[in-house]
């Protein structure tokens, strides 16, 4: 993880424990050799998570306690320090240690070698109205009488020197509540994480939940669902997602994770979904089976990107200083393409629906709502800026369309034997979860793995923003494209040529 200790100084505030400096409170029992968090979900007053952090022995130089400025997959500034209140530090005898807030996301702790534990509260992001850098609901936190949504980066801070060290977390909660997460418990009832990034990568859903499980190939899949009115249950969602899971298993020649957890929240809002390595979470208002399949297919395919294919910027994510990766086209654009394509090729999405939703509709959105000169690389590198956020949504439209055309171009160059799916499978074999690709040379890597012409394609449609050749490329498959500049109408021609038929056959099926 890239570290950055010199951040702009904001208003400096000195905090003690809210009373006299020498006043003591009862210390938590036992010493720890691992960073240990205890979160109180029984006390849900004031919409605040009450957090206790018991720390192992620190050195005198380990003074900075950090909260996240951003998180993987959000592509937005979060500045979680804005939500933290009543930050207090104590020594082994329960005597308060002076602390100082030195900027938005960092507290400086005096006499860090004497630090035993920290207490603070974190505001529920759902009930915090922000006009600058708001936290989207699916990436935030909610704390209510009968449930809670917990994304760790919104609540959990850490001594900056321990970011890459193992951590554990426990929750006190009503006895009838259930817990949904991809993390596993240790013998003491704590959920274990390899480091802060692993904890952030593992959201929690608590409360009056329904649960359903299944096995697809060698992958165990669990679904946890909260429904405000009780009308939706996990078994219904599992039934909807079964064809998604089977389609992914066929498309990927085996799902590349041994377990996966879906977390669904049905309530007052529709916000969207957020992907993680072994889980995904969904904040939706109204149940719709087609929506569940579509959004579930997209989020589930993230087990490929970025879990198994990612650059070193994702591998060593910078929680302190937002650092964009230029390969958002891969993480989100290709994922969106695959979410439609794997259902289509498995026979779970008709050809007409595929063309309508994955091509025609996306073309119309790209043209109507977004800047045609803003490249896919621009969208990625400017994602943390105001202008970048205005264009960000197009990664799911133009990004997916570019992936569709890249697939056709690869199939054409290989005489129907190698498409984007095959490239993705080869990239999984080449890299995988523990080996990142080079942020700077990945485009050249793809060209070497495929064809020189793919280098030209990347330069034209990913690095630059040349008009996308929909009519030409779908013409190669034997489609006619009627285009008046708004939404194109793509229909199959009456009789395909031999070359069109060959390419079409390869395009519509897994090779």
C-alpha positions in Angstrom: 0.0 0.0 0.0 1.4 3.4 -0.9 1.7 5.5 2.1 1.4 9.3 2.3 2.0 11.0 5.6 2.1 14.6 4.5 -1.4 15.8 4.0 -2.7 19.3 3.8 -3.3 20.6 7.3 -6.8 21.7 8.0 -8.2 23.2 11.2 -6.3 21.8 14.1 -8.5 20.7 17.0 -7.3 19.3 20.3 -9.6 16.7 21.8 -9.4 15.0 25.2 -12.0 12.5 26.5 -14.6 15.1 27.3 -13.6 15.6 30.9 -10.5 16.2 32.9 -7.4 14.8 31.3 -6.4 12.6 34.2 -9.9 11.1 34.6 -9.9 7.4 34.0 -12.5 4.8 32.9 -12.6 1.1 33.1 -10.2 -0.4 30.5 -11.2 -3.3 28.3 -10.0 -6.7 29.5 -6.9 -8.4 28.1 -3.9 -7.5 25.9 -4.1 -8.0 22.2 -1.4 -8.7 19.6 -3.7 -7.9 16.7 -5.8 -4.7 15.9 -9.2 -5.5 17.4 -12.5 -3.7 16.8 -15.7 -3.9 18.8 -18.8 -2.3 17.3 -21.9 -1.8 19.3 -25.1 -2.4 17.3 -27.3 -2.7 20.4 -27.0 1.0 21.1 -28.4 2.5 17.9 -29.1 6.0 19.4 -28.4 9.1 17.3 -27.8 6.9 14.2 -24.2 6.4 15.3 -22.0 3.3 15.3 -20.2 3.1 18.7 -16.6 1.8 18.1 -13.9 0.6 20.4 -10.4 -0.2 19.0 -8.0 -2.2 21.1 -4.5 -1.8 19.7 -1.3 -3.9 20.1 1.8 -2.2 21.4 2.7 0.8 19.3 6.0 2.7 19.1 6.3 6.4 20.0 6.3 7.3 16.3 3.0 5.5 15.5 1.0 8.6 16.2 -1.3 8.9 13.2 -4.8 7.3 13.2 -6.3 7.3 9.7 -9.8 7.2 8.2 -10.3 6.5 4.5 -10.4 9.2 1.9 -11.9 6.8 -0.7 -12.5 3.1 -1.2 -12.0 0.6 -4.1 -14.9 0.6 -6.6 -16.4 3.9 -5.5 -14.4 6.1 -7.8 -15.3 9.1 -5.6 -13.9 11.0 -2.7 -15.4 10.0 0.7 -13.4 11.7 3.4 -14.8 9.5 6.2 -13.3 11.7 8.9 -16.2 14.0 8.3 -18.5 11.4 10.0 -16.3 10.7 13.1 -17.3 12.2 16.5 -16.1 11.9 20.1 -12.7 10.5 19.2 -10.9 9.6 22.5 -7.8 7.6 23.3 -6.8 5.9 26.6 -3.8 4.2 28.2 -3.9 0.8 30.0 -5.2 2.4 33.1 -8.1 4.1 31.4 -6.5 7.5 31.6 -7.2 9.8 28.6 -4.4 10.5 26.2 -4.5 13.8 24.3 -5.4 13.6 20.7 -5.4 16.2 17.9 -7.3 16.3 14.7 -4.8 17.4 12.1 -6.8 17.2 9.0 -10.1 15.8 7.7 -9.2 12.1 8.0 -6.3 12.0 10.5 -5.9 12.2 14.3 -2.5 12.6 16.0 -2.2 10.6 19.3 0.2 11.8 21.9 2.4 9.2 23.7 1.4 6.5 21.2 3.5 4.0 23.0 1.1 4.3 26.0 -2.0 3.8 23.8 -4.2 0.9 24.8 -7.5 1.6 23.1 -9.6 4.2 21.2 -13.3 5.0 21.3 -15.3 7.1 18.8 -18.6 7.2 17.1 -19.3 7.1 13.3 -22.4 8.8 11.9 -24.8 6.7 9.7 -24.1 8.0 6.2 -27.6 7.3 5.0 -29.0 9.9 7.5 -26.3 12.5 6.9 -27.2 14.9 4.2 -24.1 16.1 2.3 -24.0 18.2 -0.8 -20.3 17.9 -1.3 -18.9 14.4 -1.9 -22.0 12.5 -0.7 -21.7 8.8 0.1 -23.8 6.7 -2.2 -26.2 4.5 -0.2 -24.9 1.1 -1.5 -21.3 2.1 -0.4 -22.4 3.7 2.9 -23.9 2.7 6.2 -27.4 2.5 7.7 -28.2 1.8 11.3 -31.9 1.2 12.1 -34.0 -0.6 14.7 -34.3 -3.8 12.8 -31.2 -3.9 10.6 -27.8 -2.3 9.8 -25.7 -2.0 6.6 -22.0 -1.8 7.4 -19.3 -0.9 5.0 -16.1 -0.9 7.0 -14.3 2.0 5.3 -17.2 4.3 6.5 -16.7 3.4 10.1 -13.3 1.8 10.8 -10.1 3.8 11.2 -6.6 2.4 11.9 -3.1 3.3 13.1 -1.5 4.2 9.8 1.4 1.9 10.3 -1.0 -1.1 10.7 -3.0 -0.7 7.5 -1.4 -3.8 6.0 -1.6 -5.9 9.1 -4.2 -8.5 10.2 -7.3 -7.1 11.9 -10.4 -8.6 13.6 -13.8 -7.2 14.3 -16.8 -8.2 16.5 -20.4 -6.8 16.7 -22.7 -6.8 19.7 -26.3 -7.0 18.4 -29.8 -8.2 19.2 -29.9 -12.0 19.6 -32.4 -12.6 16.9 -30.4 -10.7 14.2 -28.6 -12.6 11.5 -25.4 -11.6 9.8 -24.5 -11.7 6.2 -20.8 -11.3 5.1 -18.1 -13.1 3.2 -15.7 -13.0 6.2 -15.1 -15.9 8.5 -15.1 -16.0 12.3 -12.3 -17.1 14.5 -12.8 -19.2 17.7 -13.4 -16.1 19.8 -16.3 -14.9 17.6 -14.3 -12.2 15.8 -14.4 -11.8 12.0 -10.9 -12.0 10.6 -9.4 -9.8 7.9 -5.9 -10.0 6.4 -5.6 -6.2 6.4 -7.7 -3.0 6.1 -8.3 -3.5 2.4 -9.7 -7.0 3.1 -12.0 -5.7 5.8 -13.3 -2.9 3.4 -13.7 -5.6 0.7 -16.1 -7.5 3.0 -19.4 -5.6 3.7 -21.9 -6.7 6.4 -25.7 -6.8 6.5 -27.3 -7.4 9.8 -30.9 -7.7 11.1 -34.1 -9.5 10.4 -32.8 -11.3 7.3 -33.9 -14.2 5.1 -31.2 -16.5 3.9 -30.8 -18.9 1.0 -27.8 -21.0 -0.2 -26.8 -23.0 -3.2 -23.8 -24.5 -4.9 -22.7 -23.8 -8.5 -19.9 -26.0 -9.7 -17.4 -25.8 -6.8 -18.6 -22.4 -5.6 -20.8 -22.0 -2.5 -23.2 -19.1 -2.9 -25.2 -17.5 -0.1 -27.9 -14.8 -0.3 -28.9 -12.6 2.6 -31.9 -10.3 2.2 -33.4 -7.5 4.2 -36.9 -6.5 3.1 -38.6 -3.6 4.9 -42.1 -4.8 4.3 -41.2 -8.5 4.3 -42.5 -9.0 0.8 -39.2 -10.2 -0.7 -37.2 -13.2 0.5 -33.8 -14.6 -0.3 -35.3 -17.8 -1.9 -37.0 -15.7 -4.6 -33.7 -13.8 -5.3 -31.8 -17.1 -5.4 -34.3 -18.4 -8.0 -33.7 -15.2 -10.1 -29.9 -15.5 -9.8 -29.6 -19.1 -10.6 -29.4 -18.6 -14.3 -26.9 -15.8 -13.8 -24.7 -18.1 -11.8 -25.0 -20.9 -14.3 -24.3 -18.6 -17.2 -21.2 -17.3 -15.5 -20.0 -20.8 -14.7 -20.3 -21.7 -18.4 -18.9 -18.4 -19.7 -15.8 -18.6 -17.4 -15.3 -22.3 -17.6 -15.7 -22.4 -13.9 -16.3 -19.6 -11.4 -12.9 -18.5 -10.1 -13.9 -18.2 -6.4 -14.8 -20.9 -3.9 -17.6 -18.9 -2.2 -19.7 -15.8 -2.9 -22.2 -13.8 -0.9 -25.0 -11.6 -2.1 -26.3 -8.9 0.3 -29.7 -7.3 -0.7 -31.4 -4.4 1.0 -35.0 -3.6 -0.1 -36.3 -0.5 1.5 -37.1 3.1 0.7 -34.4 3.8 -1.9 -33.0 2.5 -5.1 -29.3 3.4 -5.2 -27.5 0.6 -7.0 -24.9 -2.0 -6.2 -21.3 -2.3 -5.1 -18.9 -5.1 -6.1 -16.4 -6.9 -3.9 -14.0 -9.8 -4.4 -16.3 -12.4 -2.7 -19.5 -10.5 -2.3 -21.7 -7.7 -3.6 -24.3 -5.5 -2.0 -27.6 -4.1 -3.4 -29.8 -1.2 -2.3 -33.1 -1.4 -4.1 -36.6 -0.3 -3.5 -38.9 -2.3 -5.8 -38.5 -5.9 -6.6 -38.0 -6.7 -10.3 -36.7 -10.1 -11.5 -35.1 -8.7 -14.6 -33.4 -6.0 -12.6 -32.0 -8.6 -10.2 -30.6 -10.7 -13.0 -29.1 -7.7 -14.8 -27.5 -6.0 -11.9 -26.5 -9.3 -10.3 -24.8 -10.5 -13.5 -22.7 -7.3 -13.6 -21.6 -7.3 -9.9 -20.9 -11.1 -10.0 -18.6 -10.8 -13.0 -16.4 -8.6 -10.9 -14.9 -11.8 -9.6 -12.9 -11.5 -12.8 -12.3 -7.8 -12.9 -10.8 -6.5 -10.7 -10.4 -9.6 -8.4 -8.4 -11.6 -10.9 -7.3 -8.9 -13.4 -6.2 -5.6 -12.1 -3.2 -3.2 -12.0 -0.9 -2.4 -9.2 -3.0 0.7 -8.3 -5.9 -1.6 -7.4 -3.5 -4.2 -5.8 -2.0 -1.6 -3.5 -5.0 0.6 -3.1 -4.4 4.1 -1.7 -7.0 4.8 0.9 -5.3 8.0 1.9 -4.9 9.9 -1.4 -7.4 9.0 -4.2 -5.4 7.6 -7.1 -7.3 6.7 -10.2 -6.5 3.8 -12.6 -6.8 4.4 -16.4 -8.2 0.9 -16.8 -11.7 1.6 -15.6 -12.7 0.6 -19.1 -11.7 -3.0 -18.1 -13.0 -3.0 -14.6 -16.5 -1.6 -15.4 -16.9 -1.4 -19.2 -15.8 -5.0 -19.9 -17.8 -6.2 -16.9 -20.9 -4.6 -18.2 -20.4 -6.2 -21.6 -19.9 -9.6 -20.0 -23.0 -9.3 -17.8 -25.2 -9.2 -20.9 -23.1 -11.5 -23.1 -22.8 -14.4 -20.7 -26.6 -14.5 -20.3 -27.1 -14.2 -24.1 -24.6 -17.0 -25.0 -26.1 -19.3 -22.3 -29.6 -18.9 -23.9 -30.9 -16.9 -20.9 -31.3 -13.6 -22.9 -32.9 -13.5 -26.4 -30.9 -12.1 -29.3 -33.4 -9.3 -29.7 -33.2 -8.3 -26.0 -29.4 -8.4 -26.2 -29.3 -6.1 -29.2 -31.9 -3.8 -27.7 -30.3 -3.5 -24.3 -26.6 -4.1 -24.8 -26.2 -2.1 -28.0 -29.1 0.1 -29.2 -30.0 1.5 -25.8 -26.4 2.1 -24.8 -25.7 4.0 -28.0 -28.6 6.3 -27.4 -27.5 7.0 -23.8 -23.9 7.6 -24.9 -25.1 10.1 -27.5 -27.8 11.9 -25.5 -26.3 12.4 -22.1 -22.5 12.4 -22.4 -19.6 14.3 -23.9 -18.5 12.5 -27.1 -15.0 13.9 -26.8 -14.4 12.6 -23.2 -12.4 9.4 -23.7 -12.7 6.2 -21.6 -9.2 7.0 -20.2 -10.5 10.5 -19.4 -13.4 9.1 -17.5 -11.0 6.9 -15.4 -8.3 9.5 -14.7 -10.8 12.3 -13.9 -13.2 10.1 -11.9 -12.4 12.0 -8.7 -13.0 15.4 -10.2 -16.3 17.2 -10.6 -16.2 17.0 -14.4 -15.1 13.4 -14.3 -18.1 12.6 -12.1 -20.4 14.1 -14.6 -19.1 11.8 -17.3 -18.5 8.7 -15.1 -21.8 7.0 -15.8 -20.8 6.6 -19.5 -18.3 3.9 -18.5 -21.3 1.6 -18.4 -22.5 2.7 -21.8 -19.6 3.7 -24.0 -17.3 1.4 -22.0 -19.6 -1.6 -22.7 -20.0 -0.7 -26.3 -16.3 -0.5 -26.8 -16.0 -4.0 -25.3 -18.6 -5.3 -27.7 -16.7 -3.9 -30.7 -13.4 -5.2 -29.3 -15.0 -8.7 -29.1 -16.1 -8.5 -32.7 -12.7 -7.2 -33.9 -10.9 -10.0 -32.1 -13.2 -12.7 -33.5 -12.7 -11.2 -37.0 -8.9 -11.2 -36.7 -8.8 -14.8 -35.4 -11.3 -16.2 -37.9 -13.8 -16.8 -35.2 -11.5 -18.6 -32.7 -10.6 -15.9 -30.2 -12.8 -13.2 -28.8 -12.9 -10.9 -25.7 -14.0 -13.8 -23.6 -10.9 -15.8 -24.5 -8.7 -12.8 -23.8 -10.2 -12.5 -20.4 -9.7 -16.1 -19.6 -6.1 -15.9 -20.8 -5.6 -12.8 -18.6 -6.9 -14.7 -15.6 -4.4 -17.4 -16.2 -1.6 -14.9 -16.8 -2.2 -12.8 -13.7 -4.9 -13.9 -11.2 -5.8 -12.5 -7.8 -2.2 -12.1 -6.5 -0.3 -10.7 -9.6 -1.2 -7.3 -10.9 -0.6 -6.1 -14.4 1.4 -2.9 -15.2 -0.8 0.2 -15.1 1.4 1.9 -17.7 2.1 -1.0 -20.1 -1.1 -3.0 -20.1 -2.3 -1.7 -23.4 0.9 -2.9 -25.0 0.5 -6.2 -23.2 -2.9 -6.7 -24.8 -1.5 -5.9 -28.2 1.3 -8.5 -27.8 -1.2 -11.1 -26.6 -3.5 -10.5 -29.5 -2.8 -8.6 -32.8 -1.2 -5.3 -33.9 -4.6 -4.2 -35.1 -5.8 -4.3 -31.5 -3.3 -1.7 -30.6 -4.9 0.6 -33.2 -8.3 -0.2 -31.8 -7.2 0.7 -28.3 -5.7 3.9 -29.4 -8.8 4.9 -31.4 -11.6 4.0 -29.0 -10.1 3.8 -25.5 -7.3 6.3 -25.4 -9.0 8.5 -27.9 -12.7 9.1 -28.6 -13.1 8.5 -32.3 -16.7 7.8 -33.3 -17.6 4.1 -32.6 -18.1 2.1 -35.8 -21.3 0.3 -34.9 -22.7 -0.1 -38.4 -19.4 -1.4 -39.8 -18.8 -3.9 -37.0 -22.3 -5.3 -36.7 -22.4 -5.4 -40.5 -19.6 -8.0 -40.2 -22.0 -10.1 -38.2 -24.8 -9.8 -40.8 -26.8 -7.0 -39.3 -28.3 -4.0 -40.9 -27.9 -0.8 -38.9 -30.4 2.1 -39.5 -29.0 5.1 -37.8 -30.5 8.6 -37.8 -28.2 9.9 -35.2 -30.3 9.1 -32.1 -31.0 5.5 -31.3 -29.8 3.0 -34.0 -32.1 0.1 -35.1 -30.1 -3.1 -35.6 -31.8 -5.9 -37.5 -30.4 -9.1 -39.1 -30.2 -9.2 -42.9 -32.3 -11.8 -44.7 -29.3 -13.9 -45.7 -25.8 -13.8 -44.3 -22.7 -14.4 -46.4 -20.4 -17.3 -45.5 -18.0 -15.0 -43.7 -20.7 -13.2 -41.9 -22.3 -16.5 -40.8 -18.9 -17.8 -39.5 -18.3 -14.7 -37.5 -21.9 -14.6 -36.3 -21.8 -18.2 -35.1 -18.6 -17.5 -33.1 -20.0 -14.3 -31.7 -23.2 -15.8 -30.3 -21.7 -18.8 -28.5 -18.9 -19.6 -26.1 -16.0 -20.9 -28.1 
